[in-house]
Amino acid sequence: MSTEQGVSRRRFLASTTAAATITILPRHVLGAAGQPSANEKLNIAGVGVGGMGSNDIRRVPSENIVAICDVDAQHAANAAKGFPEAKVYSDFRKMLETQKDIDAVMVATPDHNHAVVTMMALKMGKHVFCQKPLTHSVQEALEVAKAAKDAQVATQMGNQGQASENARLVCEYIWSGAIGKVREIHSWSNRRPDISPRGVPRPKETPPLPSHLNWDLWLGPAPQRPYHPCYHPFAWRGWWDFGTGVLGDIGCHNLSAAFKALKLGWPESVEACSTHWNAPPEVKNETAPAASIVTFRFAAEGDRPEIVIRWYDGGMMPPLPKEVADRNIFINDGTLIVGDEGVLLGAQLLPEAKARVFGKPPQKLSRSPGHYQEWIDACKGGAPAGSNFVDHAGHLAAAVLMGNIALRTQEKLYWDAEKLRFTNSEAANKLLLPPYREGWTL
């Protein structure tokens, strides 16, 4: 699958503008049998139900959980305790092919399996909720967004903060001119190494495979390698074959509101510096760096000036602007949006003296019933969810994941927004969609 087969952001948005305003009709209205009406319950399947996946299926108590799927039998059994009527599977393909009553699928596998599960569900006309980042690679995100548009189903990515009051205030402060023209965005996260091991080589020992784990299915489309507990459970995020590092883990959370408020398209360039600058191949080709700074540059458009987004992790931080004074803003994940006339620290307008005078911005956005409820409502014919794949999540995930390609190539990369390719690096273009293991397709 070559990137030339993709659709440019400009052409993609032009062809889908109506999707933002047209209500998604339930399939029973269009003549498909078995689709719940707004007053009926959805039949939902969960794929990947350890950790966040277990939380996801519990967050939709108004609906029916009819199927649970996990390659780890212990995870599946634990999740099934709360849903004794649900059928249990280890292979999502068998689940989708055999259980015909499934209306919607919630996906919370490791990142490298997001796209293959999501794409199969979309092609079968299922509504999909998929954890962030939407996919493991840039091209997967574009293809999943296109498939969601074609399927005309309800979708939502799991960046829950997009449904919050703060996300709306960020947009409304920017639109009201409270901080003037936005010039820079700084965003950071400092995931602990035990959550996301990074900057390490592949282990050499090959411990025995636990009897409750189907390792071949866990690998899915990723390259073959022996099982090791440094990958499963939960510690897969820092490994390039399975996860997307700290940027992929948190970037779709932190940057969602800014992308919406500023209507950001594609960056014209992306570059990175990291602790991998002199790392041997057996380290930098296996895991994300222990610390990094990634810079995205978005060209001026209309009356919006050039915007630079800088991402920091592993203890790297931006300089403190004068509006922040001497407060410690780096304890938690955060985002600082810098304008000509002020800054937003999260949804807090600074300096405080200006905030006291300005007050709250005029409300321009409706408030959310909740991230999960947005998706449920959309499945039953309501408005598209706020992080649906077509209007927001597909592009956001693709743009964020470009940063990982800059980290891996250690080059400043220039992007052709029409051809959806880098203009100066074939090594980078090969990472837009890394090859799948034999037997797996998108």
Rosetta blueprint (number, residue, H / E / L):
1 M L
2 S L
3 T H
4 E H
5 Q H
6 G L
7 V L
8 S L
9 R H
10 R H
11 R H
12 F H
13 L H
14 A H
15 S H
16 T H
17 T H
18 A H
19 A H
20 A H
21 T L
22 I L
23 T L
24 I L
25 L L
26 P L
27 R L
28 H L
29 V L
30 L L
31 G L
32 A L
33 A L
34 G L
35 Q L
36 P L
37 S L
38 A L
39 N L
40 E L
41 K L
42 L L
43 N E
44 I E
45 A E
46 G E
47 V E
48 G L
49 V L
50 G L
51 G L
52 M H
53 G H
54 S H
55 N H
56 D H
57 I H
58 R H
59 R L
60 V L
61 P L
62 S L
63 E L
64 N E
65 I E
66 V E
67 A E
68 I E
69 C E
70 D L
71 V L
72 D E
73 A H
74 Q H
75 H H
76 A H
77 A H
78 N H
79 A H
80 A H
81 K L
82 G L
83 F L
84 P L
85 E L
86 A L
87 K E
88 V E
89 Y E
90 S L
91 D L
92 F H
93 R H
94 K H
95 M H
96 L H
97 E H
98 T H
99 Q L
100 K L
101 D L
102 I L
103 D L
104 A E
105 V E
106 M E
107 V E
108 A L
109 T L
110 P L
111 D H
112 H H
113 N H
114 H H
115 A H
116 V H
117 V H
118 T H
119 M H
120 M H
121 A H
122 L H
123 K H
124 M L
125 G L
126 K L
127 H E
128 V E
129 F E
130 C E
131 Q L
132 K L
133 P L
134 L L
135 T L
136 H L
137 S L
138 V H
139 Q H
140 E H
141 A H
142 L H
143 E H
144 V H
145 A H
146 K H
147 A H
148 A H
149 K H
150 D H
151 A H
152 Q L
153 V L
154 A L
155 T E
156 Q E
157 M E
158 G L
159 N L
160 Q H
161 G H
162 Q H
163 A H
164 S L
165 E H
166 N H
167 A H
168 R H
169 L H
170 V H
171 C H
172 E H
173 Y H
174 I H
175 W H
176 S L
177 G L
178 A L
179 I L
180 G L
181 K L
182 V E
183 R E
184 E E
185 I E
186 H E
187 S E
188 W E
189 S E
190 N L
191 R L
192 R L
193 P L
194 D L
195 I L
196 S L
197 P L
198 R L
199 G L
200 V L
201 P L
202 R L
203 P L
204 K L
205 E L
206 T L
207 P L
208 P L
209 L L
210 P L
211 S L
212 H L
213 L E
214 N L
215 W H
216 D H
217 L H
218 W H
219 L H
220 G L
221 P L
222 A L
223 P L
224 Q L
225 R L
226 P L
227 Y L
228 H L
229 P L
230 C L
231 Y L
232 H L
233 P L
234 F L
235 A L
236 W L
237 R L
238 G L
239 W E
240 W L
241 D L
242 F L
243 G L
244 T L
245 G H
246 V H
247 L H
248 G H
249 D H
250 I H
251 G H
252 C H
253 H H
254 N H
255 L L
256 S H
257 A H
258 A H
259 F H
260 K H
261 A H
262 L H
263 K L
264 L L
265 G L
266 W L
267 P L
268 E L
269 S E
270 V E
271 E E
272 A E
273 C E
274 S E
275 T L
276 H L
277 W L
278 N L
279 A L
280 P L
281 P H
282 E H
283 V H
284 K H
285 N L
286 E L
287 T E
288 A L
289 P L
290 A L
291 A L
292 S E
293 I E
294 V E
295 T E
296 F E
297 R E
298 F E
299 A L
300 A L
301 E E
302 G L
303 D L
304 R E
305 P L
306 E L
307 I E
308 V E
309 I E
310 R E
311 W E
312 Y E
313 D E
314 G L
315 G L
316 M L
317 M L
318 P L
319 P L
320 L L
321 P L
322 K H
323 E H
324 V H
325 A L
326 D L
327 R L
328 N L
329 I L
330 F L
331 I L
332 N L
333 D L
334 G E
335 T E
336 L E
337 I E
338 V E
339 G E
340 D L
341 E L
342 G E
343 V E
344 L E
345 L E
346 G L
347 A L
348 Q E
349 L E
350 L E
351 P L
352 E H
353 A H
354 K H
355 A H
356 R H
357 V H
358 F H
359 G L
360 K L
361 P L
362 P L
363 Q L
364 K L
365 L L
366 S L
367 R L
368 S L
369 P L
370 G L
371 H H
372 Y H
373 Q H
374 E H
375 W H
376 I H
377 D H
378 A H
379 C H
380 K L
381 G L
382 G L
383 A L
384 P L
385 A L
386 G L
387 S L
388 N L
389 F H
390 V H
391 D H
392 H H
393 A H
394 G H
395 H H
396 L H
397 A H
398 A H
399 A H
400 V H
401 L H
402 M H
403 G H
404 N H
405 I H
406 A H
407 L H
408 R H
409 T H
410 Q L
411 E L
412 K L
413 L E
414 Y E
415 W E
416 D E
417 A L
418 E L
419 K L
420 L L
421 R E
422 F E
423 T L
424 N L
425 S L
426 E H
427 A H
428 A H
429 N H
430 K H
431 L L
432 L L
433 L L
434 P L
435 P L
436 Y L
437 R L
438 E L
439 G L
440 W L
441 T L
442 L L
